[in-house]
Amino acid sequence: MSMITMEELKSSMCKWPIGDPRKKKTFLFCGAGREEGGSYCEEHSAMSRRGFNAAPTTQEDTTKKAA
């Protein structure tokens, strides 16, 4: 992940925010290439769908929960 400032952010880049927006010097964006039609890269798109703190789920995890 190549973190970038708001000034460096381009429309083709992932807009996932990193850090505290009240601290301009340390508030950055992911900057990786974004998915077509979205605002985030593949990794951050997946995170946005499953939630920040949710661990990635696998088929094995789903099977264990059902048992």
N, C-alpha and C positions, 0 to 999 in steps of 0.2 A: 504494500500500500504506500503510495507516495502522497503524503499529506501536503495540502496546499492552502494558501490564504484565499480569502474571498476575492481579492483583486486578481489572482491568478486563475480563478475558476472560469472554465469555458463551458458552453452548452453541451459539449460532448462528454463532459466529465461527471463522475459520481458526486452528488451533492450531499452525501451523508455527513452530518456535522460531527465534529470531534472536539470535545472540550467544553469549556464554559463560555457562552456567548458574551458574558459581561467582561471577560478578559481577552480583549482583542488580540493581543500578542500571542496567545496560546490557543485561540479558537480557530480551528482549521477544518478543512473538508477532505474527504477521502481522495478525490482527484483521479481515481482509476477510470478506465473507459466504462461508460454506462450502458445498460441494456437498451436496445432499441425500443423506443416508446415509453421508457421509464426515466426516473430521476437518479437511480442508483445502479451501482455495479451488481454483478450476479450475487456476490456474497451479501451485500447490504440489502438487496431486494429480498433475499431469503430471510434475513434477520427481521425485516419489517413485517413479513407475513407471519412469522412464528413468535415474534416478541423479543425484546431485548435479552431477557434473562433465561429464556427457554433453551434448554439443551437441544441440540439437533436430535431428531428422532429417526430411528431406523426401523425396518420391518421387524427386527428382533425385539426392540423395545415394545412395539405395539403388541406382539405376540405374548410377551411376558405379562403385560398389563391385563390382557384378556383372560389369562389363566387363573 
